[in-house]
Amino acid sequence: MNTLKLLIGPSSNILGNRVSELMGIEKVNLTYKIFPDGESYVKIDGIKKEDLVVLVNSLSPPQDRNLFVLLQMLSVLNDIGVKEIILVIPYLAYARQDKMFLPGEAISSRIVSKVLSSFYFKKIFVVEPHSTESISFFGEKAESISATNSVLYFIKEVLKKNYVVVAPDEGRLNKVAEISKLLGSDYGWLTKSRNKYSGEVKSKIGKAINSNSEVLLFDDIVSTGGTISEAAKILKTEGVKDIDLVCIHGLFVGNAEERIKEAGVRNIFCSDTVEGKFTSFSVSREIVEKLRQMV
């Protein structure tokens, strides 16, 4: 008899346990440790080849380690001979390297898909991938999960503020327009250019924003904080006093938090696709909805 079981990777403990609670799935025992030389060790108990296994593991920083641990877990499941494996990746690393921007660059997103696809899994779900191209390398097995409903619920029911939702660049404009329409609020945006060699970001206002408004900057990924801090500085020069930030994948590399706060952002809220200091809301309900369609 097939039994549905949940294998939670070390980078998704909070999110994985929320999925378990919502679905009532039996959790599999995972032993994970790091040897003194930095190598990872994985041991999985309590799985049979007849089981249907849902594996949840984010590729959040440290990305390379979490990717290798995911490969270790997939390898064990394949060695056991599990016939049905559903892979859930809350944050897909390397998704921004989905094409060759300069001659000689590696298309890292394609490499990740090739390595993962060297193991068997039936389906892969990715929460809010940075681009459709980044999951297209997996072929028909891949499907994205939108976090829009979780964002809306958090803004309406938890923050309870009448924000003007602002996109820090044109890339997030469609998502911001969708969110603001569902909220019944106004929206705005900035335009951004990035030097492909130095990475330096320059932004300017794309649509005038009432300086008396409370502004909510929205982005899918916050990494070094360059785009958000630049956007916040420009909004401040326009007279905006109150700026909050909501993002899906909060990486906050290096001094990103300091840069963002110094630029004038008041509060930072992120989902649990990347578990950290600013994790404030969960995408577990969207994940569970997709899983229930599968099982």
C-alpha contacts under 8 A as a table, 3 or more apart, distances in Angstrom:
res1	aa1	res2	aa2	distance
1	M	50	E	6.81
1	M	51	D	7.81
2	N	50	E	5.32
2	N	51	D	4.89
2	N	52	L	6.31
3	T	50	E	7.28
3	T	51	D	4.77
3	T	52	L	5.87
4	L	25	I	6.55
4	L	26	E	7.09
4	L	51	D	6.02
4	L	52	L	4.79
4	L	53	V	5.95
4	L	54	V	7.58
5	K	25	I	5.82
5	K	26	E	5.06
5	K	27	K	5.88
5	K	28	V	6.49
5	K	47	I	7.98
5	K	51	D	6.90
5	K	52	L	6.20
5	K	53	V	4.93
5	K	54	V	6.25
6	L	20	S	7.14
6	L	25	I	6.14
6	L	26	E	6.00
6	L	27	K	4.74
6	L	28	V	5.86
6	L	53	V	5.80
6	L	54	V	4.87
6	L	55	L	6.09
6	L	56	V	7.71
7	L	27	K	6.04
7	L	28	V	5.21
7	L	29	N	7.52
7	L	30	L	7.36
7	L	53	V	6.89
7	L	54	V	6.04
7	L	55	L	4.75
7	L	56	V	6.37
8	I	12	S	6.43
8	I	13	N	6.34
8	I	16	G	5.53
8	I	17	N	7.74
8	I	27	K	7.47
8	I	28	V	7.55
8	I	30	L	7.60
8	I	55	L	6.05
8	I	56	V	5.13
8	I	57	N	6.38
9	G	12	S	5.66
9	G	13	N	6.76
9	G	16	G	7.94
9	G	30	L	7.79
9	G	55	L	7.27
9	G	56	V	5.85
9	G	57	N	4.60
9	G	58	S	7.63
9	G	69	V	7.90
9	G	70	L	7.28
10	P	13	N	5.96
10	P	32	Y	7.40
10	P	57	N	6.97
11	S	57	N	5.79
11	S	58	S	5.57
11	S	59	L	7.42
11	S	60	S	7.12
11	S	66	N	6.94
11	S	274	V	7.87
11	S	275	E	7.42
12	S	15	L	5.41
12	S	16	G	5.56
12	S	56	V	6.68
12	S	57	N	5.33
12	S	58	S	5.82
12	S	273	T	7.46
12	S	274	V	7.65
12	S	275	E	7.01
13	N	16	G	5.14
13	N	17	N	6.04
14	I	17	N	5.42
14	I	18	R	6.39
14	I	272	D	7.23
14	I	275	E	7.23
15	L	18	R	5.10
15	L	19	V	6.32
15	L	272	D	5.99
15	L	273	T	7.14
15	L	282	S	7.02
15	L	283	V	7.70
15	L	284	S	6.30
16	G	19	V	5.11
16	G	20	S	6.24
16	G	56	V	6.38
16	G	284	S	7.93
17	N	20	S	4.88
17	N	21	E	6.17
18	R	21	E	5.13
18	R	22	L	6.23
18	R	284	S	6.17
19	V	22	L	5.24
19	V	23	M	6.13
19	V	284	S	5.46
19	V	285	R	7.44
19	V	287	I	7.45
19	V	288	V	6.29
20	S	23	M	5.36
20	S	24	G	5.32
20	S	25	I	5.05
20	S	26	E	7.15
20	S	27	K	7.10
21	E	24	G	5.20
21	E	25	I	7.26
22	L	285	R	7.61
22	L	288	V	7.21
23	M	288	V	6.81
28	V	44	I	7.32
28	V	45	D	6.66
28	V	46	G	6.18
28	V	47	I	7.24
29	N	44	I	6.02
29	N	45	D	5.45
29	N	46	G	6.80
30	L	42	V	7.15
30	L	43	K	5.90
30	L	44	I	4.80
30	L	45	D	6.63
31	T	41	Y	7.77
31	T	42	V	5.68
31	T	43	K	4.96
31	T	44	I	6.34
32	Y	40	S	7.31
32	Y	41	Y	5.54
32	Y	42	V	4.77
32	Y	43	K	6.64
33	K	40	S	5.99
33	K	41	Y	5.26
33	K	42	V	6.94
34	I	37	D	7.93
34	I	38	G	5.76
34	I	39	E	5.63
34	I	40	S	4.62
34	I	41	Y	6.08
35	F	38	G	5.30
35	F	39	E	5.28
35	F	40	S	6.30
35	F	41	Y	7.29
36	P	39	E	7.43
40	S	65	R	7.79
40	S	69	V	6.88
42	V	69	V	7.32
42	V	72	Q	6.64
42	V	73	M	6.93
43	K	76	V	7.93
44	I	47	I	7.53
44	I	73	M	7.66
44	I	76	V	7.31
47	I	51	D	6.67
47	I	80	I	7.83
48	K	51	D	5.52
48	K	80	I	6.86
48	K	81	G	7.90
48	K	82	V	6.73
49	K	80	I	5.82
49	K	81	G	4.97
49	K	82	V	3.93
49	K	83	K	6.16
50	E	82	V	6.21
50	E	83	K	6.52
51	D	82	V	6.41
51	D	83	K	7.34
51	D	84	E	7.16
52	L	82	V	7.23
52	L	83	K	7.12
52	L	84	E	4.98
52	L	85	I	6.09
52	L	86	I	7.87
53	V	82	V	7.62
53	V	84	E	6.35
53	V	85	I	4.94
53	V	86	I	6.26
54	V	85	I	5.92
54	V	86	I	4.73
54	V	87	L	5.99
54	V	88	V	7.25
55	L	85	I	7.19
55	L	86	I	6.17
55	L	87	L	4.96
55	L	88	V	5.99
56	V	87	L	6.23
56	V	88	V	4.73
56	V	89	I	6.06
56	V	90	P	7.52
57	N	66	N	7.71
57	N	70	L	6.68
57	N	88	V	6.62
57	N	89	I	5.55
57	N	90	P	6.87
58	S	66	N	7.16
58	S	88	V	7.97
58	S	89	I	5.10
58	S	90	P	5.00
58	S	91	Y	5.07
58	S	92	L	6.88
58	S	273	T	6.67
58	S	274	V	6.95
59	L	62	P	7.64
59	L	63	Q	5.17
59	L	64	D	7.80
59	L	66	N	5.37
59	L	67	L	5.81
59	L	89	I	7.00
59	L	90	P	7.54
59	L	91	Y	5.50
59	L	92	L	5.49
59	L	93	A	5.35
60	S	63	Q	5.17
60	S	66	N	6.97
60	S	91	Y	6.14
60	S	92	L	7.46
60	S	93	A	6.53
60	S	251	L	7.21
60	S	274	V	5.85
61	P	64	D	7.64
61	P	66	N	7.39
61	P	251	L	7.13
62	P	65	R	5.63
62	P	66	N	6.24
63	Q	66	N	5.20
63	Q	67	L	5.97
63	Q	93	A	6.37
64	D	67	L	5.10
64	D	68	F	6.22
65	R	68	F	5.15
65	R	69	V	6.18
66	N	69	V	5.05
66	N	70	L	6.13
67	L	70	L	5.09
67	L	71	L	6.33
68	F	71	L	4.94
68	F	72	Q	6.19
69	V	72	Q	4.91
69	V	73	M	6.25
70	L	73	M	5.15
70	L	74	L	6.20
71	L	74	L	5.07
71	L	75	S	5.98
71	L	116	L	6.69
71	L	119	F	7.98
72	Q	75	S	5.04
72	Q	76	V	6.35
73	M	76	V	5.22
73	M	77	L	6.35
74	L	77	L	5.10
74	L	78	N	6.09
74	L	119	F	6.54
74	L	120	Y	7.66
75	S	78	N	5.07
75	S	79	D	6.06
75	S	119	F	6.74
76	V	79	D	4.98
76	V	80	I	6.23
77	L	80	I	5.17
77	L	81	G	6.30
77	L	82	V	5.71
78	N	81	G	4.90
78	N	82	V	6.00
78	N	119	F	6.97
78	N	120	Y	6.59
79	D	82	V	7.88
82	V	85	I	6.88
84	E	121	F	6.71
84	E	122	K	5.97
85	I	120	Y	7.60
85	I	121	F	4.78
85	I	122	K	5.46
85	I	123	K	7.00
86	I	121	F	6.14
86	I	122	K	5.80
86	I	123	K	4.96
86	I	124	I	5.99
86	I	125	F	7.84
87	L	121	F	6.84
87	L	122	K	7.87
87	L	123	K	6.06
87	L	124	I	4.56
87	L	125	F	6.21
88	V	124	I	5.77
88	V	125	F	4.79
88	V	126	V	6.10
89	I	92	L	6.08
89	I	124	I	7.39
89	I	125	F	6.13
89	I	126	V	4.91
89	I	127	V	6.64
90	P	125	F	7.99
90	P	126	V	5.74
90	P	127	V	4.90
90	P	128	E	7.94
90	P	273	T	4.70
90	P	274	V	7.46
91	Y	126	V	6.82
91	Y	127	V	6.25
91	Y	128	E	7.66
91	Y	129	P	7.27
91	Y	249	H	6.80
91	Y	273	T	5.63
91	Y	274	V	6.71
92	L	95	A	6.11
92	L	126	V	6.71
92	L	127	V	7.82
92	L	129	P	6.49
93	A	96	R	7.90
93	A	109	S	7.78
94	Y	97	Q	5.43
94	Y	98	D	7.55
94	Y	108	S	5.88
94	Y	109	S	5.12
94	Y	112	V	7.55
95	A	98	D	5.82
95	A	108	S	7.72
95	A	109	S	5.23
95	A	129	P	6.86
95	A	130	H	5.80
95	A	131	S	6.89
95	A	134	S	5.09
95	A	135	I	7.93
96	R	109	S	7.36
96	R	130	H	6.30
96	R	131	S	7.39
96	R	134	S	7.43
97	Q	100	M	7.51
97	Q	106	A	7.90
97	Q	107	I	5.71
97	Q	108	S	5.46
97	Q	109	S	5.56
97	Q	134	S	7.87
98	D	107	I	5.63
98	D	108	S	6.63
98	D	109	S	5.09
98	D	110	R	6.81
98	D	131	S	7.90
98	D	133	E	6.24
98	D	134	S	5.36
99	K	107	I	5.39
100	M	103	P	6.71
100	M	104	G	7.62
100	M	105	E	5.63
100	M	106	A	6.74
100	M	107	I	5.86
101	F	105	E	7.06
101	F	196	K	7.94
102	L	105	E	5.87
107	I	110	R	5.66
107	I	111	I	6.65
108	S	111	I	4.93
108	S	112	V	6.30
109	S	112	V	5.24
109	S	113	S	6.45
109	S	134	S	5.69
109	S	137	F	7.79
110	R	113	S	5.16
110	R	114	K	6.21
110	R	134	S	7.16
110	R	137	F	5.76
111	I	114	K	5.10
111	I	115	V	6.20
112	V	115	V	5.27
112	V	116	L	6.17
113	S	116	L	5.24
113	S	117	S	5.85
113	S	135	I	7.76
113	S	137	F	5.98
113	S	138	F	5.70
114	K	117	S	5.08
114	K	118	S	6.28
114	K	137	F	7.76
114	K	138	F	7.68
115	V	118	S	5.35
115	V	119	F	7.74
116	L	119	F	5.93
117	S	120	Y	6.59
117	S	121	F	7.68
117	S	138	F	7.20
121	F	124	I	7.42
122	K	141	K	6.71
123	K	141	K	4.83
123	K	142	A	6.22
123	K	143	E	7.94
124	I	141	K	5.87
124	I	142	A	4.85
124	I	143	E	6.40
125	F	142	A	5.90
125	F	143	E	5.02
125	F	144	S	5.63
125	F	145	I	6.58
126	V	129	P	6.08
126	V	135	I	7.84
126	V	142	A	7.46
126	V	143	E	6.38
126	V	144	S	4.84
126	V	145	I	5.89
127	V	144	S	5.66
127	V	145	I	4.52
127	V	146	S	6.18
127	V	147	A	6.99
127	V	273	T	7.61
128	E	144	S	6.18
128	E	145	I	5.80
128	E	146	S	5.48
128	E	147	A	6.54
128	E	220	D	7.38
128	E	248	I	7.68
129	P	132	T	6.91
129	P	134	S	7.05
129	P	135	I	7.23
129	P	144	S	6.65
130	H	134	S	7.14
130	H	220	D	7.26
130	H	221	I	7.82
131	S	134	S	5.45
131	S	135	I	7.38
132	T	135	I	5.69
132	T	136	S	6.13
133	E	136	S	4.92
133	E	137	F	6.96
134	S	137	F	6.36
135	I	138	F	5.65
135	I	139	G	7.44
135	I	142	A	6.20
135	I	143	E	7.56
135	I	144	S	7.91
136	S	139	G	5.28
136	S	140	E	7.77
136	S	142	A	7.14
138	F	141	K	6.13
138	F	142	A	5.73
139	G	142	A	6.14
140	E	143	E	7.77
145	I	286	E	6.84
145	I	287	I	6.98
145	I	290	K	7.76
146	S	149	N	7.63
146	S	286	E	7.17
147	A	150	S	5.44
147	A	151	V	6.36
147	A	248	I	7.48
147	A	283	V	6.03
147	A	286	E	6.80
148	T	151	V	5.10
148	T	152	L	6.12
148	T	179	I	7.15
149	N	152	L	5.05
149	N	153	Y	6.08
149	N	286	E	7.79
150	S	153	Y	5.16
150	S	154	F	6.14
150	S	281	F	7.19
150	S	282	S	6.68
150	S	283	V	5.91
150	S	285	R	7.85
150	S	286	E	7.73
151	V	154	F	5.19
151	V	155	I	6.23
151	V	281	F	7.82
152	L	155	I	5.24
152	L	156	K	6.03
152	L	179	I	6.94
152	L	182	L	7.76
152	L	183	L	7.14
153	Y	156	K	5.26
153	Y	157	E	5.52
153	Y	158	V	7.29
154	F	157	E	5.54
154	F	158	V	5.01
154	F	159	L	6.35
154	F	281	F	6.67
155	I	158	V	5.82
155	I	159	L	4.92
155	I	160	K	5.90
155	I	161	K	7.01
156	K	159	L	6.19
156	K	160	K	4.84
156	K	161	K	7.06
156	K	183	L	7.56
157	E	160	K	5.59
162	N	185	S	6.98
162	N	214	E	7.22
163	Y	185	S	6.78
163	Y	186	D	7.61
163	Y	213	S	6.92
163	Y	214	E	5.15
163	Y	215	V	5.33
163	Y	216	L	5.83
164	V	180	S	7.67
164	V	185	S	6.20
164	V	186	D	5.07
164	V	187	Y	5.06
164	V	188	G	7.09
164	V	213	S	6.48
164	V	214	E	6.21
164	V	215	V	4.90
164	V	216	L	6.06
165	V	176	V	6.43
165	V	179	I	7.86
165	V	180	S	6.21
165	V	185	S	7.47
165	V	186	D	6.61
165	V	187	Y	4.63
165	V	188	G	6.35
165	V	215	V	5.95
165	V	216	L	4.78
165	V	217	L	6.00
165	V	218	F	6.88
166	V	176	V	6.64
166	V	187	Y	5.50
166	V	188	G	4.60
166	V	189	W	5.02
166	V	190	L	7.66
166	V	215	V	6.72
166	V	216	L	5.93
166	V	217	L	4.83
166	V	218	F	6.21
167	A	170	E	6.88
167	A	171	G	7.98
167	A	172	R	5.48
167	A	173	L	5.47
167	A	176	V	5.99
167	A	187	Y	7.99
167	A	188	G	6.40
167	A	189	W	4.47
167	A	190	L	6.28
167	A	217	L	5.99
167	A	218	F	5.66
167	A	219	D	6.80
168	P	172	R	7.14
168	P	189	W	5.93
168	P	190	L	5.17
168	P	191	T	7.12
168	P	192	K	7.54
168	P	217	L	6.64
168	P	218	F	7.09
168	P	219	D	7.02
168	P	227	T	6.67
168	P	228	I	6.32
168	P	231	A	5.67
169	D	172	R	6.00
169	D	173	L	6.83
169	D	189	W	6.25
169	D	190	L	4.95
169	D	191	T	4.78
169	D	192	K	5.25
169	D	203	S	7.75
169	D	227	T	7.99
170	E	173	L	4.96
170	E	174	N	7.98
170	E	189	W	6.91
170	E	190	L	6.76
170	E	191	T	5.71
170	E	192	K	7.18
171	G	174	N	7.45
172	R	175	K	5.46
172	R	176	V	6.16
172	R	218	F	7.71
172	R	219	D	6.46
172	R	220	D	7.58
173	L	176	V	5.10
173	L	177	A	6.03
173	L	189	W	6.63
174	N	177	A	5.10
174	N	178	E	6.20
175	K	178	E	5.05
175	K	179	I	6.20
176	V	179	I	5.07
176	V	180	S	6.03
176	V	187	Y	7.02
176	V	218	F	6.96
177	A	180	S	5.25
177	A	181	K	6.09
177	A	187	Y	6.53
178	E	181	K	5.24
178	E	182	L	6.35
179	I	182	L	5.23
179	I	183	L	6.13
180	S	183	L	4.92
180	S	184	G	5.79
180	S	185	S	4.96
180	S	186	D	6.05
180	S	187	Y	6.05
181	K	184	G	4.97
181	K	185	S	6.32
181	K	186	D	7.75
182	L	185	S	7.86
188	G	206	G	7.29
188	G	207	K	5.47
188	G	208	A	7.11
188	G	209	I	6.47
189	W	205	I	6.60
189	W	206	G	5.31
189	W	207	K	5.79
190	L	203	S	6.41
190	L	204	K	5.50
190	L	205	I	4.45
190	L	206	G	4.50
190	L	207	K	6.96
190	L	231	A	7.01
191	T	203	S	5.45
191	T	204	K	5.44
191	T	205	I	6.29
191	T	206	G	5.56
192	K	201	V	6.80
192	K	202	K	5.66
192	K	203	S	4.34
192	K	204	K	6.73
192	K	227	T	7.96
193	S	201	V	5.83
193	S	202	K	5.37
193	S	203	S	6.44
194	R	199	G	5.73
194	R	200	E	5.51
194	R	201	V	4.51
194	R	202	K	6.42
195	N	198	S	5.50
195	N	199	G	4.93
195	N	200	E	5.30
195	N	201	V	6.69
196	K	199	G	5.55
196	K	200	E	7.99
201	V	226	G	6.75
201	V	227	T	6.45
201	V	230	E	7.46
202	K	230	E	7.14
203	S	227	T	7.93
203	S	230	E	6.52
203	S	231	A	6.50
203	S	234	I	7.69
204	K	231	A	7.68
204	K	234	I	6.91
205	I	208	A	6.66
205	I	234	I	7.37
205	I	235	L	7.93
209	I	213	S	7.64
210	N	213	S	5.56
210	N	240	V	7.49
211	S	238	E	6.55
211	S	239	G	5.00
211	S	240	V	4.31
211	S	241	K	7.12
212	N	239	G	7.79
212	N	240	V	6.32
212	N	241	K	7.30
213	S	240	V	6.86
213	S	241	K	7.96
213	S	242	D	7.47
214	E	240	V	7.48
214	E	241	K	7.36
214	E	242	D	5.10
214	E	243	I	6.17
214	E	244	D	7.96
215	V	240	V	7.57
215	V	242	D	6.18
215	V	243	I	4.81
215	V	244	D	6.32
216	L	243	I	5.83
216	L	244	D	4.87
216	L	245	L	5.53
216	L	246	V	6.97
217	L	228	I	7.71
217	L	243	I	7.08
217	L	244	D	6.16
217	L	245	L	4.75
217	L	246	V	6.30
218	F	245	L	5.99
218	F	246	V	5.06
218	F	247	C	5.64
219	D	222	V	6.86
219	D	246	V	6.75
219	D	247	C	4.88
219	D	248	I	6.96
220	D	247	C	5.24
220	D	248	I	4.90
220	D	249	H	5.94
221	I	247	C	6.23
221	I	248	I	6.19
221	I	249	H	4.71
221	I	250	G	5.95
221	I	251	L	7.21
222	V	225	G	5.73
222	V	228	I	7.55
222	V	247	C	6.85
222	V	249	H	6.45
222	V	250	G	5.11
222	V	251	L	5.78
222	V	252	F	6.20
223	S	226	G	7.87
223	S	250	G	6.74
223	S	251	L	4.89
223	S	252	F	4.90
223	S	253	V	5.45
223	S	256	A	7.03
224	T	251	L	7.76
224	T	252	F	5.77
224	T	253	V	5.02
224	T	254	G	6.68
224	T	255	N	7.19
224	T	256	A	4.79
225	G	228	I	5.37
225	G	229	S	5.84
225	G	252	F	6.80
225	G	253	V	7.85
225	G	256	A	4.68
225	G	257	E	7.12
225	G	259	R	6.54
225	G	260	I	6.05
226	G	229	S	5.34
226	G	230	E	6.06
226	G	256	A	7.54
226	G	259	R	7.66
226	G	260	I	7.94
227	T	230	E	5.29
227	T	231	A	6.18
228	I	231	A	5.06
228	I	232	A	6.05
228	I	260	I	6.58
229	S	232	A	5.05
229	S	233	K	6.14
229	S	259	R	6.17
229	S	260	I	4.74
229	S	261	K	7.86
229	S	262	E	7.93
229	S	263	A	5.22
229	S	264	G	7.84
229	S	265	V	7.88
230	E	233	K	5.24
230	E	234	I	6.41
230	E	263	A	7.35
231	A	234	I	5.27
231	A	235	L	6.23
232	A	235	L	5.06
232	A	236	K	6.12
232	A	243	I	7.32
232	A	260	I	7.70
232	A	263	A	5.69
232	A	264	G	6.09
232	A	265	V	6.52
233	K	236	K	5.07
233	K	237	T	6.33
233	K	263	A	5.25
233	K	264	G	6.78
234	I	237	T	5.09
234	I	238	E	6.38
235	L	238	E	5.01
235	L	239	G	6.61
235	L	240	V	5.58
236	K	239	G	5.10
236	K	240	V	5.01
236	K	241	K	6.49
236	K	264	G	7.13
237	T	240	V	7.38
240	V	243	I	7.37
242	D	265	V	7.49
242	D	266	R	6.78
243	I	264	G	6.93
243	I	265	V	5.05
243	I	266	R	5.68
243	I	267	N	7.45
244	D	265	V	5.53
244	D	266	R	5.34
244	D	267	N	4.85
244	D	268	I	6.15
245	L	265	V	6.89
245	L	266	R	7.86
245	L	267	N	6.18
245	L	268	I	4.84
245	L	269	F	6.10
246	V	268	I	6.13
246	V	269	F	4.80
246	V	270	C	5.72
247	C	250	G	6.28
247	C	269	F	6.50
247	C	270	C	4.97
247	C	271	S	6.94
248	I	270	C	5.49
248	I	271	S	5.11
248	I	272	D	7.91
248	I	273	T	7.04
249	H	270	C	6.59
249	H	271	S	6.51
249	H	272	D	7.80
249	H	273	T	6.00
249	H	274	V	5.70
250	G	270	C	5.83
250	G	271	S	7.45
250	G	274	V	6.06
250	G	276	G	7.88
250	G	278	F	7.50
251	L	274	V	6.83
252	F	255	N	7.34
252	F	256	A	5.05
252	F	257	E	6.24
253	V	256	A	5.63
255	N	258	E	5.33
255	N	259	R	6.25
256	A	259	R	5.12
256	A	260	I	6.14
257	E	260	I	5.23
257	E	261	K	6.10
258	E	261	K	5.22
258	E	262	E	5.95
259	R	262	E	5.23
259	R	263	A	6.16
260	I	263	A	5.15
260	I	264	G	6.77
260	I	265	V	5.92
261	K	264	G	5.33
261	K	265	V	4.98
261	K	266	R	6.65
262	E	265	V	7.30
265	V	268	I	7.50
268	I	278	F	6.31
269	F	278	F	5.45
269	F	279	T	6.37
269	F	280	S	5.48
269	F	281	F	7.71
270	C	278	F	5.49
270	C	279	T	4.79
270	C	280	S	5.46
270	C	281	F	6.55
271	S	274	V	6.85
271	S	275	E	7.66
271	S	278	F	7.91
271	S	279	T	5.20
271	S	280	S	5.82
271	S	281	F	4.82
271	S	282	S	5.35
271	S	283	V	6.66
272	D	275	E	4.99
272	D	276	G	7.73
272	D	279	T	5.39
272	D	280	S	7.25
272	D	281	F	6.37
272	D	282	S	5.28
272	D	283	V	6.72
273	T	282	S	7.74
273	T	283	V	7.22
274	V	279	T	7.49
275	E	278	F	7.92
275	E	279	T	5.90
276	G	279	T	5.50
282	S	285	R	7.52
283	V	286	E	5.66
283	V	287	I	6.57
284	S	287	I	5.07
284	S	288	V	6.07
285	R	288	V	5.07
285	R	289	E	6.10
286	E	289	E	5.11
286	E	290	K	6.48
287	I	290	K	5.30
287	I	291	L	6.24
288	V	291	L	4.96
288	V	292	R	6.04
289	E	292	R	5.32
289	E	293	Q	6.62
290	K	293	Q	5.27
290	K	294	M	6.69
291	L	294	M	5.07
291	L	295	V	6.23
292	R	295	V	5.23
